[in-house]
């Protein structure tokens, strides 16, 4: 029988436990249907700040020699300068990133160096291309459970400093064909998707040209300025993407040679079709969202930019991992009671034009609603950053156009996919 001292439970503690139970109930039963999704409730998890750094081309761009800790340090400092928050009031931080070694150590060190007190905890998450979205999801769930009220969700990657390592698996694991496919290079999966679903080189270049031309037009119009927070790194202020290639034409795309010829040739394999022009760029960058409850945002006087609604995570055959959005998005629509027509804007990651073309045409969504300012083929795809960057980009675009509902989605290496549903509240 327990004979130790009883812990006194105060009224505030009881209130917090009650709120936690309420938030957990909300997490289990997300709003259903467009009307409920657009309703505003005190317990909603909302986004009060959403910015990204400018992105840089890997190995040769403006961030090519900036390690992840320095990139995070600069982003944290810039955020604390712009957003009216006492950093001691942050309850939790989650950083999505894929390839830097010891990511938790360097993330926490960067936060402390930026002026975030050591009392503020931090975690990291790696679900490859969706890592930034998973960081948002983790903070949301922590708030919904009542364990936190204010959190930072970050996505970051330096593919210059930390390129993709070659996964190593043992013979007993690789003997399973699907396990073997899990760890193959992503370029191989692009070629498999193109061959399996008959996605021609011409079609891939067509979608790639749309991405390049939209990104160039958006850059010239200054559209990205509203989503980028300038950061100071090594005495330089960086605030404009250097990844967008002006002057890309249909003919220049058609002239490019395949970058993975070894996976396009051979018996019954056809010709390789993935090029440097119709695949996502390799790059560097970071994005950050501040999340809290609507009631806390109102109490603090913070602007509410958007609202988290729900997400979905799925698995698919590893060899055709790129098709995963066509599984993740319907699952998300079904769980939230939405129709495709209810969605004003789609940010679907362009890992490769082969998989992007397949997803667009299978989903049956008008291309005018998808990536209107270009996607990763033109902008680049820093793996850990993209899931958060899509939210920043999508909310910024909806604020310009007056739309309300945003869905983001991406395929995930090893054969997974994810999607997220958000509402723009600056209509």
C-alpha positions in Angstrom: 0.0 0.0 0.0 1.3 3.5 -0.9 2.3 5.4 2.2 4.3 8.3 0.7 3.2 12.0 1.0 0.2 13.0 -1.0 0.9 15.7 -3.7 -1.3 18.7 -3.3 -3.2 19.5 -6.5 -4.1 23.2 -6.8 -7.0 24.7 -8.6 -4.8 26.0 -11.5 -3.5 22.4 -11.9 -7.0 21.1 -12.0 -8.0 23.7 -14.6 -4.9 22.8 -16.7 -5.8 19.1 -16.5 -9.4 19.9 -17.5 -8.2 22.0 -20.5 -5.8 19.2 -21.5 -8.7 16.7 -21.6 -10.7 19.1 -23.7 -7.9 19.7 -26.1 -7.3 16.0 -26.4 -11.0 15.5 -27.3 -10.6 18.2 -30.0 -7.6 16.4 -31.4 -9.5 13.2 -31.7 -12.6 14.8 -33.4 -11.4 17.3 -36.0 -14.0 19.6 -37.6 -15.9 18.0 -40.4 -17.1 19.8 -43.5 -16.3 23.2 -44.8 -18.7 25.1 -42.5 -17.2 23.6 -39.4 -13.7 23.9 -40.7 -14.1 27.7 -41.2 -15.6 28.2 -37.7 -13.5 30.0 -35.2 -13.1 28.3 -31.7 -11.0 29.4 -28.7 -9.2 26.0 -28.7 -8.2 26.2 -32.4 -4.5 25.8 -33.0 -3.5 28.8 -35.0 -0.4 30.2 -36.8 0.6 33.6 -35.7 3.9 33.9 -37.6 5.0 32.1 -40.7 8.2 33.0 -42.5 11.0 31.4 -44.4 14.6 32.3 -45.3 15.6 32.9 -48.8 16.8 29.6 -50.4 20.2 28.9 -51.9 21.4 26.5 -54.5 23.4 23.6 -53.1 27.2 23.7 -53.4 27.3 27.0 -55.3 24.5 29.3 -53.8 24.4 31.9 -51.2 24.0 29.5 -48.3 26.4 26.8 -49.5 28.9 27.1 -46.7 26.3 27.8 -43.9 25.9 24.8 -41.5 22.4 24.0 -40.1 23.2 25.3 -36.6 24.2 28.7 -38.0 21.2 28.8 -40.3 18.9 28.0 -37.4 20.6 30.6 -35.2 20.1 33.3 -37.8 16.4 32.3 -38.3 15.7 32.2 -34.5 17.3 35.6 -34.0 15.4 37.2 -36.9 12.1 35.7 -35.6 12.6 37.0 -32.1 13.3 40.5 -33.5 10.2 40.5 -35.6 7.6 38.7 -33.5 6.5 40.2 -30.2 7.2 37.2 -27.9 9.2 36.9 -24.7 11.3 33.8 -25.6 10.9 32.5 -22.1 7.2 32.0 -22.9 7.9 29.4 -25.6 6.8 26.0 -24.3 8.4 23.8 -26.9 10.3 23.8 -30.2 10.3 21.1 -32.9 12.8 21.1 -35.8 12.2 19.0 -38.9 15.5 18.0 -40.6 16.9 15.0 -42.4 20.6 14.7 -42.8 22.8 16.7 -40.4 24.5 14.5 -37.8 23.4 15.0 -34.1 20.5 17.2 -35.2 19.0 17.6 -31.7 22.3 18.8 -30.2 22.9 21.4 -32.9 19.3 22.6 -32.9 19.2 23.1 -29.1 22.6 24.8 -29.2 21.4 27.2 -31.9 18.3 28.1 -30.0 20.2 28.9 -26.8 22.8 31.0 -28.8 19.9 32.9 -30.3 18.6 34.0 -26.9 16.0 31.3 -26.2 16.4 30.4 -22.6 17.7 27.0 -21.7 14.5 26.2 -19.9 12.7 25.9 -23.3 12.9 22.3 -24.5 13.4 21.2 -28.1 13.1 18.1 -30.2 13.8 17.1 -33.8 11.9 14.9 -36.2 12.9 13.2 -39.5 10.3 12.0 -41.9 12.4 13.0 -44.9 10.6 15.3 -47.3 7.7 15.9 -44.9 9.9 16.7 -41.9 8.9 20.4 -41.8 5.2 19.5 -41.9 5.8 16.9 -39.2 7.4 19.5 -36.9 4.2 21.6 -37.3 2.1 18.5 -36.6 4.1 17.6 -33.5 3.7 21.1 -32.0 0.0 21.1 -32.9 -0.6 17.8 -31.1 1.3 19.1 -28.1 -0.9 22.1 -27.9 -4.1 20.1 -28.5 -3.1 17.8 -25.6 -2.7 20.8 -23.3 1.0 20.1 -22.7 2.0 23.4 -24.4 0.4 26.7 -25.4 3.1 28.3 -27.6 5.5 26.5 -29.8 8.0 27.0 -32.7 7.8 24.5 -35.6 10.9 24.7 -37.9 12.0 23.0 -41.1 15.6 23.3 -42.1 18.2 21.6 -44.4 21.6 22.3 -45.7 22.0 19.9 -48.6 25.3 21.6 -49.4 26.9 20.8 -46.0 24.9 17.6 -45.4 24.1 15.8 -48.6 22.1 12.6 -48.6 24.1 9.8 -47.0 23.9 6.4 -48.7 21.5 4.2 -46.5 23.1 0.9 -45.4 21.0 -2.1 -44.7 22.0 -5.7 -43.9 21.6 -8.6 -46.3 18.8 -10.1 -44.2 16.8 -6.9 -44.7 17.7 -6.1 -48.3 16.7 -9.7 -49.2 13.1 -8.4 -49.0 12.4 -6.7 -52.4 10.4 -3.9 -50.9 13.0 -3.3 -48.2 15.6 -3.1 -51.0 13.5 -0.6 -52.8 13.2 1.6 -49.7 16.8 2.7 -49.8 17.3 3.2 -53.5 18.2 6.7 -54.8 15.2 8.9 -55.4 16.2 9.4 -59.1 15.6 5.7 -59.6 12.0 6.0 -58.2 11.4 8.9 -60.6 12.3 6.7 -63.6 10.2 3.8 -62.2 7.2 6.1 -61.9 7.7 7.4 -65.5 8.0 3.9 -66.9 5.2 2.3 -64.8 2.7 5.0 -65.6 3.9 6.0 -69.0 4.8 9.6 -68.2 6.6 10.8 -71.3 9.6 13.1 -71.3 7.5 15.7 -73.2 4.9 15.7 -70.4 7.5 16.0 -67.7 9.1 18.9 -69.5 5.7 20.5 -69.9 5.0 20.5 -66.2 8.6 21.6 -65.4 8.2 24.6 -67.8 5.1 25.6 -65.9 7.0 25.6 -62.6 10.0 27.5 -64.0 7.9 30.2 -65.7 5.6 30.7 -62.7 8.6 31.0 -60.3 10.3 33.5 -62.6 7.1 35.6 -62.9 6.6 35.5 -59.2 10.2 36.6 -58.5 9.9 39.5 -60.9 6.6 40.6 -59.3 8.1 40.5 -55.8 5.6 37.9 -54.5 8.1 36.0 -52.4 9.1 39.1 -50.4 6.1 38.7 -48.2 7.0 35.2 -47.1 10.8 35.7 -46.7 12.4 37.0 -43.5 15.8 38.4 -44.2 18.6 36.8 -42.1 22.1 38.0 -41.3 24.7 35.4 -41.7 28.5 36.1 -41.5 27.9 39.8 -42.0 25.7 39.3 -45.1 21.9 40.0 -45.2 20.2 37.3 -47.3 16.7 37.9 -48.4 16.2 36.9 -52.1 16.2 33.3 -53.5 19.1 32.5 -55.8 17.6 29.2 -56.9 15.2 30.4 -59.6 16.7 30.2 -63.1 15.4 33.0 -65.4 14.9 32.4 -69.1 14.1 28.7 -69.0 12.2 27.7 -72.2 10.5 24.6 -73.5 13.3 24.1 -76.0 16.1 24.5 -73.4 14.4 21.9 -71.2 14.1 19.5 -74.2 17.8 19.9 -74.9 18.9 18.6 -71.5 20.3 15.1 -71.2 18.9 12.6 -68.7 20.8 12.6 -65.4 20.1 9.0 -64.5 20.7 7.1 -67.8 21.7 4.0 -65.8 18.1 3.6 -64.6 16.4 4.2 -67.9 18.1 1.7 -70.1 18.0 -2.1 -70.2 15.6 -4.7 -71.3 11.9 -3.5 -71.1 13.0 -0.4 -69.3 12.6 2.3 -72.0 14.7 5.5 -72.0 15.6 7.7 -69.0 13.6 10.9 -68.8 14.6 12.7 -65.6 16.8 15.8 -66.2 18.3 18.6 -64.2 15.4 20.8 -65.5 12.5 18.6 -64.6 13.6 17.4 -61.2 13.5 19.4 -57.9 16.6 21.4 -57.2 19.0 20.5 -54.4 19.2 23.5 -52.0 19.5 25.1 -48.6 17.1 27.0 -46.4 14.8 27.1 -43.4 11.2 28.0 -42.4 9.5 28.7 -39.1 5.9 28.8 -37.8 4.7 30.0 -34.4 1.7 28.1 -33.2 -0.6 28.7 -30.3 -4.3 28.5 -29.3 -6.7 31.1 -30.7 -7.5 32.2 -27.1 -3.8 32.7 -26.3 -3.3 34.7 -29.5 -6.2 36.9 -28.7 -4.9 37.4 -25.1 -1.4 38.4 -26.4 -2.8 40.6 -29.2 -1.1 38.4 -31.9 -2.4 38.4 -35.4 -3.8 35.1 -36.5 -2.5 34.2 -40.0 -3.9 30.7 -40.4 -5.4 27.7 -38.6 -4.3 24.1 -38.6 -7.1 21.7 -39.3 -5.7 18.2 -39.9 -3.2 16.0 -41.6 -2.8 12.5 -43.1 0.2 10.1 -43.4 0.2 7.1 -45.7 2.5 4.4 -47.1 2.8 3.3 -50.7 5.1 0.9 -52.6 8.6 2.2 -52.1 9.6 1.9 -55.8 6.8 4.4 -56.7 7.1 6.6 -53.7 6.3 9.7 -55.8 2.7 8.8 -56.3 1.9 9.1 -52.5 0.0 12.4 -52.7 -2.8 10.6 -54.6 -3.3 8.5 -51.6 -2.6 11.0 -48.8 -4.9 13.7 -50.2 -8.0 11.6 -50.6 -7.5 10.3 -47.1 -7.3 13.9 -45.7 -10.4 15.0 -47.7 -12.4 12.1 -46.4 -11.4 12.6 -42.8 -12.3 16.2 -42.9 -15.4 15.9 -45.0 -14.2 18.2 -47.8 -14.5 18.0 -51.6 -11.7 19.0 -53.9 -13.8 21.9 -55.0 -13.7 23.3 -51.4 -9.9 23.8 -51.6 -8.7 27.2 -52.9 -5.0 26.4 -53.2 -2.8 23.3 -53.4 0.9 23.2 -52.6 2.0 19.8 -53.9 5.7 19.2 -53.8 7.4 18.7 -57.1 10.0 16.1 -56.2 10.2 15.1 -59.9 8.1 16.1 -62.9 7.3 12.4 -63.4 5.5 12.0 -60.1 4.1 15.5 -60.1 2.5 15.0 -63.5 1.0 11.7 -62.4 -0.4 13.3 -59.2 -1.9 16.3 -60.9 -3.7 14.3 -63.5 -4.9 11.5 -61.1 -6.2 14.0 -58.6 -8.1 15.9 -61.3 -7.3 19.3 -59.8 -7.0 22.3 -62.1 -3.3 23.2 -62.6 -4.2 26.9 -62.0 -4.8 26.0 -58.3 -1.6 24.1 -57.8 1.7 25.8 -57.1 0.8 29.1 -58.7 4.2 30.6 -58.0 6.1 27.5 -59.0 7.2 24.5 -57.0 10.4 22.7 -56.0 11.4 22.1 -59.6 12.0 25.8 -59.9 12.4 26.9 -56.3 14.5 24.0 -54.9 13.7 21.3 -52.3 15.7 21.5 -49.1 14.3 18.3 -47.7 13.6 19.2 -44.0 12.5 22.7 -45.0 9.9 22.0 -47.7 7.0 20.8 -45.5 7.1 24.1 -43.5 7.9 26.2 -46.6 4.8 25.0 -48.4 2.7 26.3 -45.4 4.4 29.7 -45.4 4.1 30.0 -49.2 0.5 28.8 -49.3 -0.7 31.1 -46.6 1.1 34.0 -48.2 -0.5 33.4 -51.5 -4.0 33.0 -50.0 -3.6 36.3 -48.2 -2.9 37.9 -51.7 -5.8 36.3 -53.4 -8.4 36.1 -50.6 -8.8 32.3 -50.7 -9.4 30.4 -47.5 -8.5 26.7 -47.7 -5.0 25.3 -48.3 -3.9 21.7 -48.8 -0.2 20.9 -48.8 1.2 17.5 -49.8 4.4 15.7 -50.6 5.8 12.3 -51.4 8.3 10.9 -48.9 11.4 8.9 -49.6 11.1 5.1 -48.8 7.5 5.0 -49.9 5.3 7.4 -47.9 3.2 10.5 -48.3 1.7 13.3 -46.2 -0.9 16.0 -46.6 -1.9 18.9 -44.4 -5.0 21.1 -44.3 -4.9 24.8 -43.2 -7.2 27.8 -43.3 -6.2 31.3 -44.2 -7.6 33.7 -41.6 -6.4 37.0 -43.3 -9.2 37.1 -45.8 
